Amino acid sequence: MKRNLYFYGMSLTPGAAAPAYNLYRDPREEHPQVGIALWSGASFQDMAKRHMMTIAKYPHAKLGRGRPYEGIENLRPESKEVVETFMSWHPKE
């Protein structure tokens, strides 16, 4: 049952009244089922709060820059080809 429910925990509706959708029966998310998701509201909000506190304590790493695999001396030919393809998508600096 848990796998087929999608819960909008960050909506303006507080707590257990937030809309939940049964994705197997309502894949377009048109008919919220509030009663079915009463068990998940508080626990989802607690989980989201813990997640945000963890991010505050351990911030996300900065995005990488530069060439992939930079500094590897014995890079395989197919990996070199992937690097060149990847770098062709980025503007020259």
C-alpha positions in Angstrom: 0.0 0.0 0.0 2.8 2.5 0.8 4.5 2.1 -2.5 1.5 3.2 -4.5 0.7 6.4 -2.5 2.3 9.7 -3.3 2.0 12.3 -0.5 2.3 16.0 -0.9 3.9 16.8 2.5 5.1 20.3 1.6 1.7 21.6 0.7 -0.1 24.5 2.3 -2.5 22.1 4.0 -1.1 21.1 7.4 -0.6 17.7 8.8 -2.6 14.7 7.9 -5.1 16.7 5.8 -2.4 17.1 3.0 -3.5 15.4 -0.2 -2.3 11.9 -1.0 -2.8 10.1 -4.3 -3.0 6.4 -5.2 -0.7 6.4 -8.2 -2.0 2.9 -9.3 -5.6 4.0 -9.5 -5.1 7.7 -10.1 -1.8 8.2 -12.1 -2.7 11.8 -13.1 -3.1 12.8 -9.4 -6.6 14.3 -9.8 -8.5 12.8 -6.9 -6.8 13.2 -3.5 -7.5 10.5 -0.8 -7.2 12.3 2.5 -8.6 9.4 4.6 -6.2 6.8 3.3 -3.1 8.9 4.1 -4.0 9.9 7.7 -1.3 7.6 9.0 1.4 9.2 6.9 1.0 12.9 7.5 2.8 13.4 10.7 5.5 10.9 10.1 6.3 12.4 6.7 6.5 15.9 8.1 8.8 14.6 10.9 11.0 12.9 8.3 11.1 16.1 6.2 12.0 18.2 9.2 14.8 15.8 10.2 16.1 15.9 6.6 16.2 19.7 6.6 18.0 19.7 9.9 20.6 17.2 8.5 21.1 19.4 5.5 21.7 22.4 7.8 24.2 20.4 9.8 25.9 18.8 6.8 25.4 21.1 3.7 25.4 19.7 0.2 28.8 19.5 -1.5 29.4 22.1 -4.2 29.0 21.0 -7.8 32.1 19.7 -9.5 33.9 21.8 -12.1 36.5 21.0 -14.7 37.2 17.9 -16.7 36.0 14.5 -15.5 38.8 12.0 -14.5 41.3 14.8 -14.4 44.6 13.7 -13.0 44.2 10.0 -13.9 47.3 8.9 -15.9 46.2 5.6 -17.3 42.7 6.4 -18.5 41.2 3.9 -20.9 40.6 5.0 -24.5 36.8 4.7 -24.2 36.8 6.8 -21.0 38.9 9.5 -22.9 36.3 9.4 -25.6 33.5 9.9 -23.0 35.4 12.9 -21.5 35.8 14.5 -24.9 32.1 14.0 -25.7 31.2 15.5 -22.2 33.5 18.5 -22.7 32.0 19.2 -26.1 28.7 20.0 -24.4 30.3 22.8 -22.4 31.4 26.2 -23.7 35.1 26.9 -24.0 36.5 29.0 -21.2 
